[in-house]
Amino acid sequence: SPPVFCRVYMPDHSYVTIRSRLSASVQDILASVTEKLQYSEEQSAREDALILVTMASSGGPPRVQPPSRQPRPCVPLQVPLPEEIQVVPGDTEIHRAEPEDIANHLTAFHWELFRCIHELEFVDYVFHGERGRRETANLELLLQRCSEVQHWVGTELLLCDSLGKRSHLLKKLIKIAAICKQNQDMLSFYAIVIGLNNAAISRLRLTWEVRGGGVSWTPPRNHKTYRVVLAKMKPPLIPFVPLILKDLTFLHEGSKTLLDGLVNVEKLHGIAEKVRTIRKYRSRPLC
């Protein structure tokens, strides 16, 4: 795994920055921190010199991860960092922000992510397995972001401590999704709608009754409605990227690349057409 920079915090919320690998052991991290803090050999030899712990965001007792099979030492309760403290239900920025501002922010942020993806990342993501992929970090980041938006929608609704706040937020999220669609940001639109169709949200009967009904999202005929709407849009636009990967996967797995030792040109033409479509979506800058 490539080296990364990470912070190791002290009980007083100060920290040291070390360079390590994702596969580094506890001993490796402690050795790097010891060197960074310039601990002497006598200090490092003491049993209570350095202990690596993981902090719970709720402020609960930390779990000690000793560097060896020694008795687990006692560690006093630590105070979590300010950004790690749990959010107070119903007291988030989304309740104070305007739907237009949130929708425009989502569109601008997702456009930057979508613009950074090279067309070949889509092909590499589908043609090669997870171990054989080379450079698909930008595409995977956008897919992760799509999943985060879905969970964000459900989390914000479930954090509301009253029916009134929850119903108001539900209406706001639906309006945000509608504005994202007007912005031709289909990624944000679909992510919000999928989040609202989560089982934990769809069973909030009283919340939906206040709003006047639920959200119906069933992709009939292979997302026919979505494809018709997308065909009428002019660039720039942000498509629902998971559906592009689904189409490419169907093209790749539906037919062989080589037939009797000859290249399947029809298959490659279909994949090239998808790549040209992606390039078309970004042919004009986002205003």
N, C-alpha and C positions, 0 to 999 in steps of 0.2 A: 504494500500500500504506500502511496506517496506521503512524504512528510507534511504535516500541517502544524499551524500555530494554535496553541490553546492556552487558556488562562487557568491557573491554579490559585484559588482564593484562600486567604488566611482568615482566622476567626474575627479579625478586626475589619474585614471586607477589603483589605488591600490584596493585591494579587501579583503574581510573577508570570511572565509570558515565557513559555518554553516551546521548543520545536520538537515534535514527536511524531510518531506514526499511529494510525488507528489501531494497529495490531500490537502496540506497545503494552507490556505487562505493568503491573503495579510497581514492581521493582525498578523498571526503567524510568517510570515517571518520578518516583521518589529520588532516584539518582540524579535526574536532571534538575529537580527542584533543589536538592542539596547543593549541587554545584552552583546553581544560580544564586542561592542565598549565601554561598561561601561558608558553609558549615565546616567546622573543623572535624578531624577524625574522632576526637573525644565526644563531641556533640552528636555525631552521627551514630556512634556506638551505643549511646543511651537508648533504652527501650522506648522512652517517651519523646524521642527527638522529633520525628516526623511521622504522622499517621494520616493516611489518605482515607477520606470519608466521602460519602455521597449525601447531598442535602436533599431533603424532601421539601417541596414547595409549600406544604402546609405547616412547616416548622416542626414537624415531628422528629423523633430521635433519628440521628443519622445511622446509616449502616456502615460499620467499619469493615474495610477490606484490607486485612493485614498482609504484608508482603511475604509471609511464610506461615507455616502451621504452628504458630505460637498462640498462647491464650489471648483471647480478644481483650485489649485494654479498655478501661473505662474512658469514655469521651463525654465531656459536658455537652449539654444541649446547645446547639448553635442557632444563631438568629439568621433566617434566610435573607438573601439580598432583596432590596426593595422591588426589583423587577420580578422576583420569584414569588412574591406574596400573592395569594389568590385574589382574583377580582371580586369586588363586592357585587352581588347580584343586582342587576338593574342599574348599575352606575358605570356605564361604559360610554365611550365617545359616540357610538352609533346612535344612541338615543338623543344626542344633542345635534348631530350633524344632519345636514339636509340630504335628501335622497340623491339630488343631482350631483352634489359634491362627491358622495361615495361612489356613485356610478361612474363619474368621469375619472376618479382616481383609479378605480379598478380597470377601466379601459386603457388609460395611459400606461399603467404598470404592466398589464398583460400584453400590450402592444410592444413594449420594450423587450419582454421575454420572447415573444413570437418573432420579432425582427432579428433577434440574435441567433435563431436556429437556422443552420444551413440545411438546404433541401436534402442533401445526402444523409443527414441524420435520420430522417424518416425511413429511408431505404435500409440503412445500416441497422436500425432498431428492429425492423421486421425480418430482414434476411438472415441476420446472425442471432444466435442465442444470447442469453444474458452474459455468458462468459466470453463470447466471441465479439461482442460489441467494442468498437474502438472509441470514437468520439461522439457520444450522444448525451453529453452532460447538459447541454442547453435544453434539449427536448425533454429529458427526464425532469429537469427543474420545472418546466411548464406543466408537465403532468402532475408533479407533486403539488404545485400551486393550485391546480384544478381541484385536487382532492382536499386541500386545505380550505378552500372556499366552501366546499360542500359541508365540511365539518364545522366551519365557522358559523354558517347559517344556523345549524341545529344547536350549537353551543350557546349562541347569543339568545336564542328563543328559550332554551331550557334554563338559562341563568336568571330570567325574569321571575321575580318573586310574587307577582300579582297578575291576575287575569287581564286587567286594564293595560298594563305595560306590555304584556305578551301580545295582546291583540293589536295594539298600536304598532309594535315592532313588526308583526306579521304583515300588516298593510304596508309598512315602509319597505320591507324586503321585496314584496311583490312589485312595488313601484320602482325600486332599484333595478330589478330584473327587466322591467319594461323599458326603462331608460337605457340600460345596456343594450337591449335589442335595437333601440333607435340609433345608438352609437355604432351599430353593426359589430358589436362585441358579443358574438354568439357563445364564446367560451364562458364568459361571466354569466350570461343569461342561463345557459344550460346548467352550469354549476350551482346557481342559486335555486333553480327549479328542482334539480335532483336533491339538493339539501332539504328543500321543503317537503319532498316526497319520502323522506326518511321515516321509518316506522315509528320512531320516537316522537316525531313531529305530527305525523298524520293521525295519530290516535288522540291528540289534544282536541277532543270534540267540542268543548266549550269555546276554545279559542277560535276554531273554524266557524262555529255558529255565530259568534259576534261579527266575524268578518263577512259571513254570508255564504259560506260554502268552501269546499276544498279546491285544491289545484289538481287538474287532470293532466297527466303527462304520460302517455303511452305511445311509444314510437311505432305507429302502424306502417306496414309495408316498407320496412327497412328505412325508417326516418324519411318517408316521402315528403311530408310537410316541410321538414327542415331543409331538404334538398331543393324544393321549389322556392322557398323563401331565399335561400342562399344564392340561387341562380339569378334572382332579380337584383341582388345587391351589386354595387360597383365598388372597386377598391378605393380606399383601403378598408379592410375588414379583418376580423379575427375569427377564424372558424372554430368549430368544436373539434379540437385536435384528436381526441380519442377516436372519433368516427373516421378521420383520415387514416389512422393506423389500422382500424378495422377493415377498411376497404383495401388497403395495401396488403394486409394479411390474407384477405380473401383471394386477391390476385396471385399472391405468392404460393399459397398452399393449395389453391384450386387447380393449378396446372404446373407441370414440370418446366424447369428452365432449359433442360436439354432433352430432346426427343430423338432417339436413335442416333445420338452423336451430333445432332444439329441443334442450333440455338432456336429456342421458341421466340421468334421475333414478335409475334402478336402479344405475348405476355409482357415483354420488355417495352413495347409501345404503350401498353396500358399503364405500366408503372411510370413511364416518362410523361404521360399525360397528367397523372396525378402530381408529379413534380412541377410541371409547368403551371398547373392550377395554383399550387402553393406560391409559386413565384408571382403569379398574377395578383393574388390577394395583397401582396406587399409592393406592388408596382408603383404605388403613390404614397407619399408620406402622410402620416396621421396629423390632422390639424387639431 
